[in-house]
Amino acid sequence: MPALDRAPADRRRIGRRDCRTPPRLPAPAWQNHGMHRVAVVTGASSGIGAATAIRLAAAGYHVIAAARRAERVEALAAHIHAAGGAAEARQLDVTDRAAVDALADSLDRCDVLISNAGGAVGADQIADSRTEDWRAMYEVNVLGTLNVTKALLPKLISSADGTVVVMSSTAGFVAYEGGGGYVAAKHGVHALAATLRLELCGQPVRVIEIAPGMVKTAEFAINRFRGDADQAAAVYAGVAEPLTDEDIADAVTWAVTRPSHVNVDLMVLRPRAQAAQHKVCREQ
């Protein structure tokens, strides 16, 4: 996806402004085209995170690819470099606040945060669910987003043109059987994004929520069903074209590269075959 011009930071409408103030000179070219701007992407070892890191690097961002699996993000950074982009690999567990703080302290700047780390564990009904699964999902989805946002927010504000992208889910709006823990966690993520947007009103930071529906990635369903490939495949059975990680990465990059005064509050993405959580067209 080609880099798209962004409005310079000093044109953002922050609080009240004297309309008689003459327009300032245009910002340097790098500020308009995303050159040398830093984007931190969590959960970048695979799926949506990895695809988003590649897209943002192609759009001119210096990408900090962060995830628990060091070898994966190192390979991703090498791939981006080979394509002519700029990237660094960082091993990171977003549930480890000390590690998140250390990452934030190591950066000179941060212009964009893609809080993507998350996932689902199990598909048990509430009566049969495991408390440890619920806890794990809450920690990575909700507290992980909280940790990285708190740690990087000072740099996002000081950039004078920051963007936070929170990766939620349509599960954050509608409950479904067997999804209790994941639904609860993603409702929490949705609430976090909405609250953050209210609290940052008047600051030079946008808060964007991306809520995907059915997305077929290499690992999401496999991880959810603890490696059971048959159960994972059944999720997408008969669906001609579920969304892909590339589809979501394309949407994220589009939202991030809008002019600075344009905030895409919430973007819901579903495949054409999915009208709702419970309404999916499956071909025989």
Stockholm file with secondary structure:
# STOCKHOLM 1.0

chainA/1-284         MPALDRAPADRRRIGRRDCRTPPRLPAPAWQNHGMHRVAVVTGASSGIGAATAIRLAAAGYHVIAAARRAERVEALAAHIHAAGGAAEARQLDVTDRAAVDALADSLDRCDVLISNAGGAVGADQIADSRTEDWRAMYEVNVLGTLNVTKALLPKLISSADGTVVVMSSTAGFVAYEGGGGYVAAKHGVHALAATLRLELCGQPVRVIEIAPGMVKTAEFAINRFRGDADQAAAVYAGVAEPLTDEDIADAVTWAVTRPSHVNVDLMVLRPRAQAAQHKVCREQ
#=GR chainA/1-284 SS CCCCCCCCGGGSCCSCCCTTSCCCCCCCHHHHHTTTCEEEEESTTSHHHHHHHHHHHHTTCEEEEEESCHHHHHHHHHHHHHTTCEEEEEECCTTCHHHHHHHHHHCSCCSEEEECCCCCCCCCCGGGCCHHHHHHHHIIIIIHHHHHHHHHHHHHHHTTSEEEEEECCGGGTCCCTTCHHHHHHHHHHHHHHHHHHHHTTTSSEEEEEEEECSBCCSSHHHHHTTTCHHHHHHHTTTCSCCBCHHHHHHHHHHHHTSCTTCCCCEEEECCTTEEETTEECCCC
#=GC SS_cons         CCCCCCCCGGGSCCSCCCTTSCCCCCCCHHHHHTTTCEEEEESTTSHHHHHHHHHHHHTTCEEEEEESCHHHHHHHHHHHHHTTCEEEEEECCTTCHHHHHHHHHHCSCCSEEEECCCCCCCCCCGGGCCHHHHHHHHIIIIIHHHHHHHHHHHHHHHTTSEEEEEECCGGGTCCCTTCHHHHHHHHHHHHHHHHHHHHTTTSSEEEEEEEECSBCCSSHHHHHTTTCHHHHHHHTTTCSCCBCHHHHHHHHHHHHTSCTTCCCCEEEECCTTEEETTEECCCC
//
